Amino acid sequence: MTALRPRLGRRSSWAGTAVSVVALLLAASACGSESNASSDAPVDNAGLEAAEATVAKAAVRPTKITVTTPIDKPIPTGKKITFVSCGVEACAIQGPILAEAAGILGWTVDQVATDGSPEKVQGAIDAAIRNGSDAVILNAADRDAYAKQIADAAAAGVQFVTCCSLATTGDGLLFNTATSEQNAPIGDYLAAEVVSDSGGKADALYVNISAFQILAKVGETFEAGMKEYCPSCTVDSLDIPLTSLGKDAPDRIVSYLRSHPDVNYIALSVSDALGAGLPAALKAAGLADKVTIVGQGGGSQNFADMEAGDIEALVPTDLYAYDYLMIDALARHWAGVPVGEAGPQFWLVKKDTAPDDTSKPFPLVLDTEAQFKALWGKS
């Protein structure tokens, strides 16, 4: 299966997601069963305790990056990397992070803005190859859409690196991080939070964007986690079309809640895209005190809503992990050491644990840069 990369409009928040864009691609289409209120069902105490244990673990801020093997050979300097931006704010934000990481190794990053259309992205990759780039970084690389460019890059000795893609490595693709399987724990974390916070009395609605495919596992693990931690809890799913993002998505969610009055928890597959305006819509509908919101990702507005008590928990996207891992993969390749698979870490954040400054992206591991420097022999 190949990732689609629909274009989303720009938003004022920093958009938790190279991934509201590039990585938050979920495949489950709208589905769901009739809600059967769990409020009168007996609580599965063992499941509740398991959920609480998962939440306790997930709520601890990670302190270690996910790669630990130092590069024991010289890393060449002077490499030129082209980052093809996908046309939305989250991608634009990644450019400076990539440049920061590459600069440690004596490399440069040329950020090329596109509107995200396949034609513009293809042209940018072609230009990067012609202009002598040593590597191309493209979020959510679609092997079908860019098969020619990936092949041309390989033939020219240009490395191709991505994150948040369904494409498998090999055949011209050196490295991919934040894969579907790597992101799977997010759904389990959100399910555990819903069950724990509700005391095992949750009727949950998973709000999905089926045009986004890469995080299908998140929806699957959310549903599986709900069944494991709370067999008597219910889980329904609502699909939001791309055309509703930034427009009537909150109204669609409110409409669903009105026709399914037992729902008391909402899990957002993409908090930035789906959560914009949702707390206000719930308040206007008189549902704010009844329905609790959790979600994946999250931009500055989502964190502001959390601070105001309108969102219970978020699993934020770690753009720093994505970018440093992609630079690390290139460093390993050019140093002639094995390039392994490595994904981001996750953190279940609540109001009392959120960083002081959530107005811009933040690394989940506070000293991410220092830890990578140590691996690269640049401390």
HUBEL-V341113 format. One record per backbone hydrogen bond with DSSP energy under -1.0 kcal/mol. NH is the residue of the N-H (numbers start at 1). CO is the residue of the C=O. E is the energy in kcal/mol with one decimal. If there is no record, write none. Layout:
# HUBEL-V341113
nh->[NH/NH]
co->[CO/CO]
e->[E/E]
This chain:
# HUBEL-V341113
nh->[17/20/25/41/45/48/49/50/51/52/53/54/55/56/57/58/59/60/71/78/81/82/83/84/85/92/93/94/98/99/100/101/102/103/105/106/107/108/110/112/121/122/123/124/125/126/127/128/129/130/131/132/133/134/135/136/137/138/140/146/150/151/152/153/154/155/156/157/158/159/161/162/164/170/173/174/183/184/186/187/189/190/191/192/193/194/195/196/197/198/200/204/205/206/207/208/212/215/216/219/220/221/222/223/224/225/226/227/228/229/230/233/234/236/237/238/240/244/245/247/249/252/253/254/255/256/257/258/259/263/264/265/266/267/268/269/271/274/275/278/281/282/283/284/285/286/287/290/291/292/294/295/296/297/303/304/305/306/307/308/309/310/312/314/315/322/323/324/325/326/327/328/329/330/331/332/333/334/335/337/348/349/353/354/368/371/372/373/374/375/376/378]
co->[15/17/23/38/43/44/45/46/47/48/49/50/51/52/53/54/55/57/375/106/108/135/110/137/112/88/89/90/94/95/96/97/98/99/102/103/102/79/81/83/117/118/119/120/121/122/123/124/125/126/127/129/128/80/80/159/82/161/163/142/146/147/148/149/150/151/152/154/153/134/136/175/177/173/170/160/179/181/183/184/185/186/187/188/189/190/191/192/193/194/195/234/265/236/267/238/209/25/213/215/216/217/218/219/220/221/222/223/224/225/226/230/202/204/31/206/208/241/242/244/244/248/249/250/251/252/253/254/255/260/203/203/292/205/294/207/296/270/271/275/277/278/279/280/281/283/282/287/287/264/266/313/268/315/299/300/301/302/303/304/306/305/293/349/295/318/319/320/321/322/323/324/325/326/327/328/329/330/331/332/58/314/350/350/365/367/368/369/370/371/372/373]
e->[-4.3/-2.0/-1.3/-1.1/-1.2/-2.7/-2.4/-1.9/-2.4/-2.5/-2.0/-2.2/-2.5/-2.3/-1.9/-3.0/-2.2/-1.3/-2.8/-2.0/-2.6/-2.5/-2.5/-2.4/-2.6/-1.9/-2.2/-1.1/-2.7/-2.5/-2.3/-2.3/-3.0/-2.3/-1.2/-1.3/-2.1/-2.3/-3.0/-2.9/-2.5/-3.0/-2.0/-2.1/-2.3/-2.5/-2.3/-2.1/-2.2/-2.3/-2.4/-1.3/-2.4/-3.1/-1.2/-2.9/-2.8/-2.1/-3.3/-2.4/-2.7/-2.3/-2.8/-2.5/-2.3/-2.3/-1.6/-1.2/-3.2/-2.3/-2.6/-2.4/-3.4/-3.2/-1.2/-2.4/-2.0/-1.0/-1.7/-1.1/-2.5/-2.3/-2.3/-2.6/-2.1/-2.2/-2.6/-2.8/-3.0/-1.8/-2.5/-2.8/-2.4/-3.0/-2.8/-3.3/-1.9/-4.9/-1.6/-1.2/-2.1/-3.2/-1.9/-2.2/-2.6/-2.4/-2.4/-2.0/-2.2/-3.0/-2.1/-1.7/-1.3/-2.4/-1.5/-2.4/-2.9/-1.8/-1.3/-2.3/-1.5/-2.2/-2.1/-2.6/-2.5/-2.0/-2.4/-2.3/-1.5/-1.8/-2.2/-1.5/-3.1/-2.8/-2.4/-2.3/-3.1/-2.7/-2.8/-1.8/-1.9/-2.6/-2.3/-2.5/-1.5/-1.4/-3.2/-1.4/-2.1/-2.2/-2.6/-1.3/-2.2/-3.2/-2.0/-2.0/-2.4/-2.0/-2.5/-1.8/-1.6/-3.0/-2.8/-2.2/-1.9/-1.9/-2.5/-2.7/-2.3/-1.8/-2.1/-2.5/-2.1/-1.7/-2.4/-2.4/-2.3/-2.8/-1.6/-2.8/-2.6/-3.4/-1.6/-1.5/-1.7/-2.3/-2.2/-2.6/-1.9/-1.6/-2.0/-3.3]
